[in-house]
Amino acid sequence: MAKGQLIYSCPLANTLLIKKMFSNKKKSDQTSLSEASRKPAISYGGSLNLSENSPTILAEILQTAATTEQGIIYIQPDQSEKNQSYHELFLEAQRILYGLRKLGLQPQDKVVFKLDR
């Protein structure tokens, strides 16, 4: 595999889109993304009652969930169901992270994923 090449057969990682994002990375793009990230998020419902040792970032939440036998049920276009455990989701997220890191992604870089319906 050539340096900077991502081979991954998951619809979450569209290789051409990711390569295009990294090849068009400009200082002005980074500034606008930084400004956009400062906008407040909208949240509905009551506040969360978390203990002090509760995970607070997505990676920690997924890592904690991966230790359970629970998961996600995806409803397919033909109305069939596909099950994915949180452990499988965690492993898939690690594979995507590995591919993005091989392309030069660094912590705190902004990434946009194009998800098919």
C-alpha positions as CSV (number, residue, x, y, z in Angstrom):
1,M,0.0,0.0,0.0
2,A,1.4,3.4,-0.9
3,K,1.9,6.1,1.7
4,G,-1.3,8.1,2.2
5,Q,-3.5,5.5,0.6
6,L,-6.6,4.3,2.5
7,I,-8.0,0.9,1.7
8,Y,-11.3,0.4,3.6
9,S,-14.5,-1.2,2.5
10,C,-16.9,0.6,4.8
11,P,-19.4,3.2,3.5
12,L,-18.3,5.5,6.3
13,A,-14.9,6.0,4.8
14,N,-15.3,7.2,1.2
15,T,-11.6,7.2,0.1
16,L,-12.0,9.7,-2.7
17,L,-13.8,12.2,-0.5
18,I,-11.2,11.8,2.3
19,K,-8.3,12.3,-0.2
20,K,-10.0,15.4,-1.7
21,M,-10.5,16.9,1.8
22,F,-6.8,16.5,2.7
23,S,-5.6,17.7,-0.7
24,N,-7.7,20.9,-0.5
25,K,-6.8,21.8,3.1
26,K,-6.2,25.5,3.3
27,K,-5.5,27.9,6.2
28,S,-8.8,29.7,5.4
29,D,-10.7,26.4,5.6
30,Q,-9.2,25.8,9.1
31,T,-10.2,29.2,10.3
32,S,-13.8,28.9,9.2
33,L,-14.0,25.4,10.7
34,S,-12.6,26.8,14.0
35,E,-15.1,29.6,14.0
36,A,-18.0,27.2,13.3
37,S,-16.9,24.9,16.2
38,R,-17.4,27.8,18.6
39,K,-21.1,28.0,17.9
40,P,-23.2,26.6,20.8
41,A,-24.8,23.3,20.5
42,I,-28.6,22.8,20.9
43,S,-29.7,20.4,23.5
44,Y,-33.2,19.3,24.5
45,G,-34.3,17.6,27.7
46,G,-33.0,17.8,31.2
47,S,-29.4,17.9,32.3
48,L,-27.5,14.6,32.5
49,N,-26.8,13.1,35.9
50,L,-23.3,11.8,35.5
51,S,-21.1,10.4,38.1
52,E,-17.5,11.7,38.4
53,N,-16.1,8.7,36.6
54,S,-18.6,8.6,33.8
55,P,-17.1,8.9,30.3
56,T,-17.6,12.3,28.7
57,I,-16.0,12.0,25.3
58,L,-17.2,9.8,22.4
59,A,-14.2,7.6,22.4
60,E,-14.6,6.9,26.1
61,I,-18.3,6.3,25.8
62,L,-17.8,3.8,22.9
63,Q,-15.0,2.1,24.8
64,T,-17.2,1.7,27.8
65,A,-20.2,0.5,25.7
66,A,-17.9,-2.0,23.9
67,T,-17.6,-4.0,27.2
68,T,-21.3,-4.7,27.2
69,E,-23.3,-7.2,25.1
70,Q,-25.6,-4.4,23.8
71,G,-25.5,-2.9,20.3
72,I,-27.3,-1.1,17.5
73,I,-30.0,-2.4,15.2
74,Y,-29.9,-0.9,11.7
75,I,-33.1,-1.0,9.7
76,Q,-32.1,-1.7,6.1
77,P,-34.0,-0.3,3.0
78,D,-35.7,-3.7,2.5
79,Q,-36.9,-3.4,6.2
80,S,-34.6,-6.2,7.3
81,E,-32.5,-5.7,10.4
82,K,-28.7,-5.7,10.8
83,N,-27.3,-6.0,14.3
84,Q,-23.9,-4.5,15.3
85,S,-22.6,-4.9,18.8
86,Y,-20.9,-1.9,20.4
87,H,-17.7,-3.9,20.4
88,E,-17.9,-4.4,16.6
89,L,-18.7,-0.6,16.3
90,F,-15.6,0.2,18.4
91,L,-13.4,-2.0,16.3
92,E,-14.7,-0.4,13.1
93,A,-14.1,3.1,14.5
94,Q,-10.5,2.0,15.3
95,R,-10.0,0.8,11.7
96,I,-11.3,4.1,10.4
97,L,-9.1,6.1,12.8
98,Y,-6.0,4.0,11.7
99,G,-6.8,4.8,8.0
100,L,-7.2,8.5,8.7
101,R,-4.0,8.6,10.7
102,K,-2.2,7.0,7.7
103,L,-3.5,9.8,5.6
104,G,-2.0,12.4,7.9
105,L,-4.9,13.2,10.2
106,Q,-3.8,14.6,13.6
107,P,-5.7,15.0,16.8
108,Q,-7.9,18.1,16.7
109,D,-8.1,18.0,12.9
110,K,-11.7,18.5,11.6
111,V,-13.2,15.6,9.6
112,V,-16.5,15.4,7.8
113,F,-18.0,12.0,7.0
114,K,-20.4,11.5,4.1
115,L,-22.9,8.9,5.2
116,D,-25.2,7.2,2.7
117,R,-28.8,6.8,3.7
